[in-house]
Amino acid sequence: MNKLAAFAITALVLAGCATPSPERQAIDAAAAALGGADRINSLKVLTIQGSGVAPLIGQNRMPDDELPVWKVSEYTRTTDLAQRRTRVRQLREAQFLFAGETVQRQTQGLDGNVAYNVGGDGSATRATDAAARDRRSELLHHPVTAVRAALGSGAMLSNVRTDAGMQLVDITTADGDKVTLGLDAGTHLPASVTSTADNANMGDVTVATTFSDYEDVNGVKLPRHLTTRMDKYVQLDLQVSKNAVDGDAADLAIPEAVKSAPAPTPPAVVVTAEPIDKGIWWLAGSGNHRSIVFEFDDHLVLYEVPLNEARSKAVIDKARTLSAKPLTMAIVSHHHFDHSGGLRVAVAEGLTIVTQRSNEAFFKDLLARKHTIVPDALQKMPREAMFQFVDDQATLKDAAMEVQLYHLIDNPREGTNLIAYLPKQRILVQADLYDSTWLQHPWGDNVLANLARRNLKVDRDVPVHGGVEPFPQMVKTIKAHQAAPGTK
Ligand SMILES: [Zn+2]
């Protein structure tokens, strides 16, 4: 090799070392736009105060309606960047008819890998590992935390690309968390952070936070508007009234009471079967979502596959022990997520889904979704769904059993609700019309009007929520708590 060639090779090697990857260049430009890598790395505490709205997913009146919202009137997030501690305190007020506490004060925290919640009385309890994972991921949904993680020594950067005028870079943090950072092509400021997560109803979802309206705070650019969406649904739209850096974070450490507590595991699913009448069982047990089994001549029908796969599979298994007749149908009372969480496992188990017609597109979409992050029964064993849609009313009847199904009309919260009525036994089977434990019954009038309109003579209420009660007791409770204070 001559001298010139050796020099050329040395120059090439040096150039290779000196030129950062396109990913690194993008992150460096983002850090510079925010105030510089040194400034970002020297920050100790971020405090965000503001207000906004937090829509409630899976609880709208119709599947395509706007979501009901909590108004978040006070919001403060304090994050200790070095210790990886964060805490959100908020006051939220229901802007929709709600049977529980309509004004709630919440405190949720994370210290390292341990999540905790503080109750209204100030007592702290440890939250689940799943909550800790979500909050750890949430922590990266901010320009400073995301860029700082990307600058970290163990971080891996990959797949720089341009999409819709934004430069995107995939980041795997030193702790193994994965996010995609979106940078404004002009200003290089972070415009979004995106990650993936599992949702029991929706399966694989994209959680994306967008940032805008940047301001300068002590040499760091911070956004005054943050919006987090899960797929198309807004989860939190936050207007920041005050961004502050390096404030006090002394009380962010995990509360003493939580330090040594083990992470709570999901409570065991218990399903009991209480005979209500000949060929009718009420499946209760753990939790406050019950199901009802009806025995026909040659098959069984289940009313409600609630919550999630674990609860609904246990309910389906229990129903199958009650008789040698095959379980063939599941009536899904309405589309709210806590009532349709067993839709996919019911289809996987070969049950025909009986539901109100307005749920068709929404349910078909839920059934078509991918559940690869936490594979569920339908993901593992895909199966064609069978449906029986009810418009205004339908009757399931043979010599052994008659169940009438009625669409609940003009209810302000429940647009797709199907109630069941057993004319021989004068039993009402319902979800969300009435629960004896509710604080108030804001749509009680509508419930009684629906029963009158259908001319249903009811002796007993056999509910999804609450206890089995004589009908006169139900009417009395509704009338006593109809206009309770706090009801909107
Ligand atoms: Zn409910």
Residues whose N, C-alpha, C, O or C-beta is under 5 A from the ligand:
A	BS01	ZN	D432
